[in-house]
Amino acid sequence: MTTDTASKRPWIRPIAIALGTLFLLAALMAGAGFWHMNKFTTSPMDRNGKERLFTIRSGESLTGISRHLVQEGFVKDVTRFRLLVRYQGLSKKIQAGEYALSPAMSPKELLTILTSGRVKLYRLTIPEGLNLWETALLVERAGFGTQENFLALARDPELAASLEITAEDLEGYLFPETYLFARNASHREIIQKMVRRFQAVYTPQWQERTRELGFTRHQIVTLASIIEKETGTGSERPLISSVFHNRLKRRMRLESDPTVIYGIPNFNGNITRKDLRRTTPYNTYRIKGLPKGPIANPGRHSLESALFPASTDFLFFVSKKDTTHKFSTNLRDHNRAVRRYQLGH
């Protein structure tokens, strides 16, 4: 004869009911929590909110970032944002930098941006023909650190060597172009990008042409920098290049004023006869051949003109004071041009 267990143990039924109730309440609470978390994740703070910058500092913790987002009005709750990040396993993928965020974005959308690396980029335009000092000043004015620190790095021979530039510094190799950088871009990153752009422009075909001419790449860059500084009208670059090539072939001094100026510390804008007589590694009135190195950062067209000069017999040119030049094949005609265009005779 069997005995009903429940009748012998009347306390089991109430416990079972209580446990069932607890499980039900837990399930309901979990469901409610999931619903609230999902609502938090997908709901923006302000659907009409406007985009503005949000900065994550290097080394900033997840808690710090979450609090910062709450303070700036991008999310409602620090804890739930941290839970969202950790649930998706993205706590180590949030990157430092400036981001364009909006309260109209949901926390999920905000997190996607913060882990994408899509930081706000700033334009840095380097015109053709600037030297290292001028380039560094432009970098500083664009908000990328100090001129002094940029110059120190650009003049570091070890950095030049690491970038496969056989020179004491990077004069001539910071390619003039418009670049986009994150606000926290380092000087090293900026310089590397400029040099890599130069190396991409200076193609293997140009390397072959350099060898055909009997020059090194550094000599071509040096010549191109002089052409860049002497040119007022772009179409004259091949002609100016022809003058310098012809002079080099005849072992004539280049006699280029911009090279003299480059070798004068703190040049005041007025070149004198004394300056022309001063011997420096850059004074092409005193030394034969090319100067020690580039005097500026030449652009593509000046590099191309240095490699492919016009076919002429010109040995001289003088400014006509209208951005163009008068070219001559002999000294007599050149002196006549000087009297006409420079002296007004």
C-alpha positions in Angstrom: 0.0 0.0 0.0 1.5 3.4 -1.1 1.3 6.6 0.7 0.8 10.1 -0.9 4.1 12.0 -0.4 2.3 15.4 -0.4 -0.1 14.3 2.3 2.8 13.2 4.5 4.8 16.5 3.8 2.3 19.3 3.5 5.1 22.0 3.5 6.3 21.0 0.0 3.4 22.5 -1.9 3.8 26.0 -0.5 7.5 25.9 -1.1 7.0 24.8 -4.7 4.5 27.6 -5.2 6.8 30.1 -3.7 9.7 29.0 -5.8 7.6 29.1 -8.9 6.5 32.6 -8.0 10.1 33.7 -7.5 11.2 32.3 -10.8 8.3 34.0 -12.5 9.2 37.3 -10.8 12.8 36.9 -11.8 11.8 36.2 -15.4 9.5 39.2 -15.4 12.3 41.4 -13.9 14.8 40.0 -16.5 12.4 40.7 -19.3 11.8 44.2 -17.9 15.5 44.8 -17.5 16.1 43.6 -21.1 13.3 45.9 -22.4 14.7 48.9 -20.5 18.3 48.1 -21.7 17.1 47.7 -25.3 15.2 51.0 -25.0 18.2 52.7 -23.6 20.5 51.3 -26.3 18.2 52.3 -29.2 16.8 55.6 -28.0 18.6 59.0 -28.6 18.7 61.7 -25.9 17.3 64.3 -28.2 16.0 63.6 -31.8 16.5 67.2 -32.6 20.0 67.5 -31.1 22.7 69.1 -33.2 26.1 67.7 -34.0 29.1 68.8 -32.0 32.6 67.7 -31.1 33.3 65.2 -28.4 36.9 64.5 -27.4 38.3 61.3 -25.9 41.6 61.8 -24.3 44.4 59.3 -24.7 44.3 56.8 -21.8 40.8 57.8 -20.7 39.0 55.0 -18.9 35.6 53.6 -19.9 34.0 55.0 -16.8 35.5 58.4 -17.6 34.3 58.3 -21.1 30.8 57.2 -20.0 30.6 60.1 -17.4 31.8 62.5 -20.0 29.1 61.4 -22.4 26.4 61.9 -19.8 27.8 65.3 -18.8 27.8 66.4 -22.5 24.2 65.2 -22.9 24.8 62.3 -25.3 23.6 59.5 -23.1 21.4 59.2 -20.0 23.1 56.7 -17.8 26.7 55.9 -17.0 26.2 52.3 -15.8 24.0 51.2 -18.7 26.4 52.7 -21.3 29.3 50.8 -19.6 27.2 47.6 -19.7 26.5 48.1 -23.4 30.2 48.5 -24.1 31.2 45.5 -22.1 28.3 43.3 -23.4 29.5 43.9 -26.9 33.2 43.4 -25.9 34.2 46.8 -27.2 35.8 48.3 -24.1 39.3 48.2 -25.6 38.3 49.3 -29.0 37.2 52.9 -28.2 39.8 55.2 -29.7 41.1 58.5 -28.6 40.4 61.6 -30.8 37.8 64.1 -31.7 34.4 62.8 -32.9 31.4 64.6 -34.4 28.5 63.3 -32.3 24.9 64.3 -31.8 22.3 63.7 -29.1 20.1 62.5 -32.0 22.2 59.4 -32.1 21.3 56.4 -30.0 23.9 55.0 -27.6 24.4 52.1 -30.0 25.1 54.5 -32.9 27.4 56.5 -30.7 29.4 53.4 -29.7 29.7 52.4 -33.4 31.4 55.8 -34.1 33.6 55.8 -31.1 35.0 52.3 -32.0 35.3 53.0 -35.7 38.2 55.4 -35.6 36.2 57.9 -37.7 37.7 60.9 -35.9 37.2 64.4 -37.2 39.9 65.3 -39.7 41.4 68.8 -40.2 42.8 70.1 -43.5 46.5 71.0 -43.7 47.5 72.6 -47.0 51.2 72.9 -47.8 51.9 75.2 -50.8 54.7 74.5 -53.2 58.1 76.1 -52.5 58.0 76.5 -48.7 61.1 75.6 -46.8 61.2 73.6 -43.5 60.9 76.6 -41.3 57.9 78.0 -43.2 56.3 74.5 -43.3 56.7 74.1 -39.6 55.1 77.5 -39.0 52.1 76.5 -41.1 51.8 73.3 -39.2 51.8 75.2 -35.9 49.2 77.7 -37.2 46.9 74.8 -38.2 46.9 73.6 -34.6 49.3 70.7 -34.8 51.8 71.4 -32.1 54.7 73.9 -32.1 56.9 75.0 -34.9 60.0 74.3 -32.8 59.2 70.7 -32.2 58.2 70.0 -35.8 61.5 71.6 -37.0 63.6 69.5 -34.6 62.0 66.3 -35.9 62.3 67.3 -39.6 66.0 68.0 -39.0 66.6 64.7 -37.3 69.0 62.7 -39.6 67.9 59.4 -37.9 64.3 60.1 -38.9 65.4 60.9 -42.4 67.3 57.6 -42.6 64.3 55.6 -41.3 62.2 57.1 -44.1 64.9 56.1 -46.7 66.0 59.7 -47.3 69.7 60.0 -47.8 70.1 63.5 -46.4 70.8 65.3 -43.1 67.3 66.6 -42.9 64.0 66.4 -44.8 64.2 69.7 -46.6 62.8 69.1 -50.1 61.0 65.9 -49.1 57.9 67.3 -47.3 55.7 67.1 -50.4 53.4 70.1 -50.9 49.8 69.0 -51.0 46.5 69.2 -49.0 46.4 66.6 -46.2 43.8 65.6 -43.7 44.9 64.8 -40.1 43.2 64.0 -36.8 43.7 66.8 -34.3 45.9 64.6 -32.1 48.1 63.6 -35.1 51.8 63.7 -34.0 54.5 65.5 -35.9 56.0 62.1 -36.7 52.8 61.0 -38.3 52.5 64.3 -40.3 56.1 64.1 -41.5 55.8 60.4 -42.5 52.7 61.1 -44.5 54.4 64.0 -46.4 57.5 62.0 -47.1 55.5 58.9 -48.2 53.6 61.1 -50.6 56.9 62.4 -52.1 58.1 58.8 -52.5 54.8 57.9 -54.3 55.2 60.9 -56.7 58.8 60.1 -57.4 58.0 57.0 -59.5 60.4 54.3 -60.7 60.2 55.9 -64.1 61.5 59.1 -62.6 64.2 57.1 -60.8 65.3 55.7 -64.2 65.3 59.1 -65.7 67.4 60.4 -62.8 70.1 57.7 -63.6 70.0 58.6 -67.3 70.8 62.2 -66.5 73.7 61.1 -64.3 72.2 62.7 -61.2 71.2 61.3 -57.8 67.6 61.8 -56.5 68.9 64.2 -53.9 70.5 66.3 -56.7 67.3 66.4 -58.7 65.3 67.4 -55.6 67.8 70.2 -55.0 67.6 71.4 -58.6 63.8 71.2 -58.5 63.7 73.3 -55.3 65.7 76.0 -57.1 63.4 75.9 -60.1 60.5 76.2 -57.8 61.8 79.3 -56.1 62.9 80.9 -59.4 59.5 80.3 -61.2 56.8 83.0 -61.3 54.8 81.5 -64.1 54.4 77.8 -64.2 54.8 77.4 -67.9 58.4 78.7 -67.6 59.6 75.8 -65.4 61.1 73.7 -68.2 62.9 76.8 -69.6 64.4 77.7 -66.3 65.4 74.1 -65.8 67.1 74.2 -69.2 69.2 77.2 -68.1 70.5 75.4 -65.1 71.1 72.1 -66.9 73.0 74.0 -69.6 75.1 75.8 -67.0 75.9 72.6 -65.1 77.0 71.0 -68.4 79.4 73.9 -69.0 80.6 74.0 -65.4 79.2 77.5 -65.0 78.1 78.7 -61.6 74.3 78.7 -61.3 74.2 82.2 -59.8 70.7 81.8 -58.3 69.6 84.5 -55.8 67.2 82.1 -53.9 70.1 79.8 -53.0 72.0 82.8 -51.6 69.0 83.8 -49.5 68.6 80.3 -48.1 72.1 80.4 -46.8 71.6 83.7 -44.9 70.4 83.3 -41.3 67.5 85.6 -40.5 67.4 87.1 -44.0 65.8 90.6 -43.9 64.4 90.5 -47.4 67.1 92.7 -49.0 69.9 90.8 -50.8 73.1 92.8 -51.1 76.4 92.6 -52.9 78.0 91.6 -49.7 75.6 88.6 -49.5 76.5 87.6 -53.0 80.2 87.5 -52.0 79.7 85.5 -48.8 80.8 81.9 -49.2 78.2 79.5 -47.9 77.3 75.9 -48.9 74.3 77.5 -50.7 75.8 80.6 -52.4 75.8 79.5 -56.1 77.6 82.8 -57.0 80.6 81.4 -55.1 80.4 77.6 -55.4 80.3 75.6 -58.5 77.5 73.1 -59.2 74.5 72.5 -57.0 74.2 73.8 -53.4 74.5 71.4 -50.5 70.9 70.4 -50.6 67.3 71.6 -51.4 66.3 75.1 -50.5 62.6 74.4 -50.4 60.0 71.6 -50.9 59.3 71.4 -54.6 56.0 70.3 -56.1 55.4 67.7 -58.8 55.8 70.1 -61.8 59.2 71.4 -60.6 60.4 67.9 -60.0 59.2 66.9 -63.5 60.9 70.0 -65.0 64.2 69.2 -63.3 64.0 65.7 -64.9 62.7 66.9 -68.3 64.1 70.3 -69.1 63.2 72.1 -72.4 65.7 71.7 -75.2 67.3 75.2 -75.4 70.6 77.0 -75.6 69.7 79.5 -72.9 72.3 80.3 -70.3 70.7 83.3 -68.6 67.3 84.7 -67.5 66.2 87.9 -65.9 62.9 88.8 -64.3 60.6 91.1 -66.4 58.9 92.1 -63.2 55.6 90.6 -64.4 56.2 87.0 -63.1 57.8 86.0 -66.4 61.5 86.1 -67.5 63.6 87.1 -70.5 65.9 84.3 -71.5 69.2 84.7 -73.3 71.9 82.5 -74.9 74.8 84.9 -74.3 76.0 87.5 -71.8 75.6 90.5 -74.1 71.9 89.9 -74.7 71.5 89.2 -71.0 73.0 92.5 -70.0 70.8 94.2 -72.5 67.8 92.5 -70.9 69.0 93.5 -67.4 69.2 97.2 -68.4 65.8 97.1 -70.0 63.8 95.1 -67.4 65.7 95.8 -64.2 67.2 99.2 -64.7 64.6 100.7 -67.0 67.2 101.9 -69.6 
